[in-house]
């Protein structure tokens, strides 16, 4: 069969699709839209081709942001639960095609997402595993570099011990992901969130010297223990710290603050579970775009042009496995992620 009829059939199927479909060039320029898209946007293709697509309306501006992220990163970007146009919320899928050098944007009815949806097995397990191993590997590399410069034998021995601990953690993390790629709890024990935060901050500083001068802490010294998998929870805090560092990198007044506290407010519940123990990571970066919403906890959704969109999906899944939750507040100049967990069972009445 020749290629032309196949192309014509695909074009017809796109035109007849029951959802809005739009196609964009690799520079974000508008190429084509089906009738559903024209009706939804209230714009003809002729109008959409005039000037920059994002300037036609606030709705077009939101769509252009998602398309720009997909074009910049050369991969699919997803926005979930977005209140756009009429009849929302919607899920946006901006699918990058290497073959065509273009992005196809699909507008779909919204499906439940966020931390609760992350309880289902995540997609892209191999890439997610590689992502989770990057932080401890960077820590190992940093410690090894320090050993190379260290002349004090005792200090070198201490750094070697750090390397052994991180390598052991890498092995355990890989084991966590070996069961069909899903995340499962390993050995559990009582965990002090303050100690966990300090360990994560030290690991980040070893891996990235830029973090040393901007990290601050504000801990509640009387906080009860949580009960859980220390390796997974440590990786969650590292992911939050890494995201915060990426957000503020290059700012003259960059600040990251790690806090712990006891909270019994309205957000301190996951269903029937009380989650009063909170570890928060706060940064003064540019904030998270409103277009991403709760979809930021979904695999492959990211605000970083070169990001994989996996760290927060991992973190939300781990929080859910511990009967906890992960949520965030964001505005320009301040973003804070809250990891909320229950009190260790041993001390519950």
N, C-alpha and C positions, 0 to 999 in steps of 0.2 A: 504494500500500500504506500502511496506517495505521502510526503510529509504535509503537503498543502491541505488535503482534506482533514488530517488530524488537527492542524492548527485552526482551521475553520470551525471544526466541531468544538474545540476548546473555547474559542472566542464566543461561539453561540451559547455554550453552557454558562460562561461568565456573564453574558448579557442577560440571560434568562434566570440567573440565580435569584433566590428570594431574599438575599441579604445585600446590603450595599458593598460594592467592591470598587476599589480605586487602585490605579497603578501609577508609580512614581519612578523617575529616573534616579540614577545613583547620586545626583547632586540635589535630590529632593524636589525637582521640578515635576509638575503634574503632566501625566501622559494620557490617562484614559479613566473613565468611570462608567459603570453600567447605569441603566435607567433607575434602579432602586437608589443608587447613590445620588443621582441628580435630584430625585424627589425628596430624599431625606435631607439633603443640604439646601434644597431650594435654589440650586444653581445649575445652569447648563454647562456642558463641557466647554463650550466656546468661552463662557465667562471664566471658568476655572483655569483656562490656559492663559488668561491675561495676568501678567505680573506674577508675583510670588503667591503660591497657593494659600499660605497662612495668613495673608492680609485680607482675604475676602470676608471673613467673619470670625467672631470668637471661637466658634465651633471648628472652623478650618484651622485656626491657630493651634488648638489642642491636637488635632490630627497631625498637623505638620511637625509638632514636637516629637511624637512617637515615630513618625517616618524618618525624621532627622537622626534619631538615635539608631534606628535600624541601618540607615545608610552609613553612618559614621563607624559603627561597630561591624558592619558587613555580616549581620546575623539577624535572626528573628527577635523582635521585642514585643512584649505583651503588656497591655494595660487592661486591668480588670475592674469591673464595678464602677465605671465612669458615668457620671451624670452628664450626658451630652445630648443636645437636640431634643427631639420629642420621643416619648415612650421609653426613656432610659430606666435603669442604668444599662450600659453596654460593655461588652468586652471587645477590645481592639487587638487584632493580630497583624502586625507589620512583618511580613515574611520576606526576607532577603533572598534573592536568587543570584548565585555566583554566575550561572550560565547566562542569564539575561542582563546581569548588572542592574537590577531594578528591584523595587519593593512593591509587593501587592498587599494592600491594606483591606482587611475584612472587618466588617462591623457586625457583631453577633449579639444576641440577647445575653444578658449577664447570667453567669452561673456562680453559685456560692464559692467564695475563695477565701483568701487570708489564712490566718493561723489554723483555723479549724479545717479548711480544705487540705492544709499541709499534712494532716494526719494520714492521708492516703499515701501509699508508696510514691516517692518522688520519681520524676523522670530524669533521664540522663545520668545514670548512676556512676558510670565511669568518669565522666567529667566532674561530677560532684565530689567523688573520692579524691581525684587529683587536686581539686580546689581545697579540700579540707587538709590535705597533707602539706600545702605550701607554707602555712604558718610555722609548724614545728620544724620543717626543713630549713626555713630561713633562720630560726633560732639556733639550730645546730650549726649552720654556716657561720653565724655571728660569733658563737662561742669558740668555734675552731679558729677564726681569725684572731680572736683575743689571745688564745693559747699561743699562736704563732709569734705574737709580740711579747708575751709574758716571760719574764725572767725569774720570777719567784716560783719555786717548785710547788709550794703549798697552794698558791693561787691557781696555778696551772692544773693541779689535781682537782680543785673544786670545779673548775670549768669543764674538765673532762667528765666529772660526775654529772654536770648539767647536760652534757651531750648524751650520755648514756640514758638519762631520764627521758630526754626528748625522743631518742630513737625508740625506746620502749613504748612511748606514747604513740609514735607513728605506727608501730606494729599493732597496738591495740585498736587504733582507729581503723586500720586496714581490715582487721578482723571484724569490727562492727559492721563494715560494709560488705563483707563477703557473703552474707546470706541474701542472695538475690538482689544485692545492692541496697536493700532497705536498711534504715537505721534502727538498731535495737539496743536496749539497755544492757550494759555489761555488769561487772561487779559494782554493787552499790554500798554506800557507807555514809555516815553523818559527815556533812561538809559545812565548814564555816565560810560564808560568802565573802567576808573580809579577806580571809587568807586566799580564797580563790581569785579575788580581784587583784591582789598583790602579785600572785603568781602569773596572772595573765599580763599585767603591766610590765613585769620583769621580762617575760618572754618577748613581748612586743619591742621593748627597748633593745634587747639583744639583737633582734632581727632588723630593726630600723632605728638608727641613731637619732633620726629626726624627732622621734617620740619623746626623748628624754626630757627636753626642756618645756614641753607643753602639757604633760600629764599632771593632773592634780587629783587628790582624793578627799572624800568626805564620808567617813565610815561611822556607822552606829556600833559602838564597841559592845553593846549588850545584846546584839542580834542573836536569836536562837539559830541552831543548825538547820539546814535542809537535809534531805536524805536522797541520794541519787548517785548517778554515774559521774565521777569527778572528771574523767577524761572528756566526756561529751559536754558537760557544763563548762569546763575550761575552754573548750573550742568555741562554744557559743560566745563567751565573753571576749575571746580573742577576735572573733569575727566582728563583733560590735566595735571593738577598739580599732581594728584595721579600717573598717568603713569610716569611722570618725576621723582617723588620721588622713585617709584619702580625701575626705571632705574639706579639711582645713589646710592641707598641704600648700605651702607657698604663701599663706596669709601672714602678714606681719604680726598680727595679734592672735595667732592661732591658740586655741585653748580646748583641752579635753578634760572633763571632770568625771571621775568614777565615784558613784555614791551608793551607799546601802542604807536602808531604812526599814522600819516596820510600818505598814500601811493597812488600815482597815476601811478605807474609803470604798466608794461604789465600784471601782475598777478591780478591787482585790478579790474577785471571785472568777472561777472558771466553771460555769455550770453550777453544780452543787458543791464544788471544792473551794475552800478558802485558800487564798494565795497572798498572805500578808507580807511575806519576805520579798523585798524588792532590791534588785541591783540595777542601777541606771548608768548609762553612758551618755554624757551630754557634750555636744560640740557647738562651736559658734560658726559653722560653715554656712553655705548658701541655702540649705534646706532641701527638702524633697519635693519634686514637682507634684502639684495637686492631681495631675493627670494619672499618676500611678496609684494613688489611694492604697487600699488594703492589698492590692495586687502585688505590692512590693515583697510580700512574703511567699510569692509563687515562684517556682523554679524558672530561671532565665529572664526574669524581670529585673532590670537594673537601671540605676541612674548614671552609671559610669560608662563612658564610651567604649572602654576596653574591658569592661567587667563581664562576668559570666552570669550574674544574677542568681547565684547559688548560696551565698553565705547566709542570707536572711531566711531563705527557705529551709536550710539546714537548722538554723537557730530556732525557728518556729516549731519545727518538727520535734526537736529535742525538748523544748519547753513543754509541748503537749504530752510527750512521753513521761514527763515528771509531774503530770497533773497540774501544770502551770500554764502560763501564757506569755506571749511577747507582744507588746504594743508600742506605739510611738506617738510623739507629738512633734510637729515641725512647722517652722516658719522661717523666713529669711533671717539669718543671724543666729538661729538656735534650733537644734534638733536633739531630741532625747529619746533613747530607746529604753524601755522598762522590761526587765526580765522578772516576772512575778512567779513565786514558788511557794508551796505549802511548807509548814513547819515539819521537821523530821518526826516521823511516827513515834519514835521512842519517847518524845517528850510531850506528846499530845495526851490530854486527860482521858 
